[in-house]
């Protein structure tokens, strides 16, 4: 599994994450496009790191919710959401071209990501938006119990999917992420490393009810929020290389 990380989420003097430190240890960079975090200077700096470390580049668009860091659901029309996605993707792709980089995929952020995994209609809108964009882009979505159904949906529009798993989150029986408001939704280090090992060796996770859920994941989401997170990314990378 490739390691992906959400990056470029600082804004002006406000810093989010240790992008410079985590970039050497990942394979895929999901770069914020300005609607939940990021600005032109942050975007340019992050893209420079992507170029320096030869990491696969992805756009990380969100609902237009900078105040809420993209973590609040919004009732946008299909057209509004499609235009918001195209606007953000185009901004990042344009900045990337300045540095000689090619955009490869899209991974929606925050509430948009969670909402589209619960609503096939919303997921269809996101898939169509990626399909309509003039560059050949893949879409990263959560690997769930409905993987085959989601694969078939994307194929209707000629979109290739990256299926993503999370190292640090407790899964429901449906393969969705347990809401952070519920107990034990975020794994401690021991449980996290055990889940990575299970995904790597068995292609499955243990759900909140104790069931074993098969998941075919192409990529694993990691975080570079602080020094402890960076050390954990290194451990995860070592586990996946064994």
N, C-alpha and C positions, 0 to 999 in steps of 0.2 A: 504494500500500500504506500502511495505517495503521501507525504505530509503537506497539509495546507494550513495557512494561517491568515487571519484577518489583519491587515496592515494599513498604514497611512491614515490612522484614525485620530491623529492629533489635529489641532486647529489653532493657528496663530501661535501664541506663546504657551498654550495649554498642551501638555504632552500626554499621550495615551500610548502605553506600550513601549517596549525596548526593541524597535524595529531593526536597528543596526545590529543588535546582538543575536536576534533570532533568525535573521535572513540566511546566514551561512548554513543553517541546519534544516532548512525546509526545501520542498520541491516546487511548491505552488504558492503564489502570493495573491491574496484576494484584496485588491486595493480600493479603498473607499473613494467614492466619486463625488462627494460634496454635499449630498442631501442629508446624511446623518452625521458626517464628520469629514475632515479633510478640507484643504483649500489648495489653490494653485501651487504655492510654495511647498507644502507638505507632499502634494502629489508628485511634483518634480523630484523632490529628494527621495521619495520612496521608489520611484521609477529608476532613479540612478542606482539604488541598491539592488533592484531587480536585475539591472543590466550588469552590474559588477559581479553578482553571484550567479548569473545565468539561470535564474529561476523562471518557471512558467508563469505568465502573467494573466490574471483574471480580474474582471470588473466586479466590484462589490456594491451594487446599487441598493437603494432602500426606498421606503416611503419618504416623501418630503417632510421630514420630522427631525430637524437639527436640534430643537430644544429637548426632545425626548430620546435623542441618540438612536432614532429609528426603531425604538422598542415599543411604540404604540401603534395599534392597528388603525387603519384609515379606510373609509368607505369610498374608494376612488372608482370611477366608471372604468370600463375596459379601455376606452380611449385615453383617459387621463393616465392610467397606469402604464399603458404601452408607450405613451409619449414621455413620461417621466423616466422610464427605463432607457429609451433610445437617447434621451438627452444626456443621461449620466454615462452610458456606455460610450457615446460619441466623445464626451469630454475627456474621458480617460484614454480612449484610443488615439485621439488627436495629440494629447500630451505624450503618449508613448511613441508615436511616430516621430516626434521631434528628436527623441533619443535613439531612434533606429530600432525600436522594439515592436513586437507583434502581439496583439491581444489574442488570447486563445480561448477564453471561456468566460462565463458569467456565473457568479454565485450571489443570489439575493441575500440581503442582510436582515437580521433581527426579526421584527414582527412580520415583515413580508415573507421571509423564509418559512416561519412557523405557520402563517396563515395559508400559504400555498400548499403546504403539506397536509392540511386539513380539508382543503376545498379543491376538488378536481376542476371546477370552473375557473378558479383563480390560477391554478397551476396551468391550465390550458392557455389562459391569457398570457402568462409569463413565457410559456413555450412558443406561442405565436409571435410574441415580441422578439424573441431571439431568432426565430425563423425569418422574420421580416427584415431584420437588420442586414445590411448589405455585406458585411463580413461573415466568414464562415466561423461561427462560434459554437462551442459546446455549452451545456448548461449543467451546473452542479446542483444536485438535490439530495435530500436525505434518503439513505437506504432504509426502506421499511418493509413491512409484510406485503405491501402492494407493489413491489419492485417491477414485477412482470407487467402489471397493468400500466404503470407509469412509462415503462419502456415502450410499450405498444402505442401509447398516446403520443410520445415524442416522435416515434417513427412516422406517424401520420403526417407530421410537418417537416420531416427530414432533419430533425435535431438529434444530435448524439448527446447522451447523458454521462456525466461522471456521478457515480453513487458515493455518497459520503457517510462516514461513521464518526461518532464522537467518542473520544477516549474518556472524557470526564463526566459524562451524563448518564443517569439511570434511564433505561428504556422502559416504555410501556409494552404490553403484550402485542400491540399493533405495530411496534417498531418506531413509535413517536418518542420524542424526548419528554420525560416527566417535567412538568412545570416547576420552575425554580422555587415557587411558593410552597411546594410540597416537601415533606421531610425526605432527606437523603437523595434529593434530586441531583446534587453534584457530588461526585465520588471524592473520597479522600485519596491520598497518594497510593495506598495499598490496593484499594478497589480499582483505581484507575489503571494501574499497571497490570492487574489481573485481567481487566477487560481488554486491554491491548493484546495481551498474550492469547486470550481466548479468540479474539478476532483474527489474529495472525495465524494461529495454529489450527483452529477449528472452524473459522468462518461463521462465528455465532456470538451472541451476547446472552447474558442471563437477565431476564426482565424483572420488573418490580415484584411480580408474583412468584418468581423462582423458575419460570419456564425458560427453556433454551430456544432462542429464536435465531434461525439461520439468516445471515445477512451477507450479501456479496458487496463488499466495499472496495472501491477503486482508490479511495483516499481517506485519510484520517485527519480530522481537524485538531490542531494543537494551538496553544496560546503563548504569547510572548509578553505577558503583562508585567512581569517582574523577574528578579534574579532567580527566584525559586522556579518560576515557570520555564525559564531558559534551561536550567539544570534538568528539569523534567523532560523537556523536548529531547535533550541529549540521551536520556535513559530510554525514551520511547524509540528513538532512532536506532539505538543499539539493539533493542528487543526485536525490531523489525528486520534487522540485518542478520539475525541469528538463524 
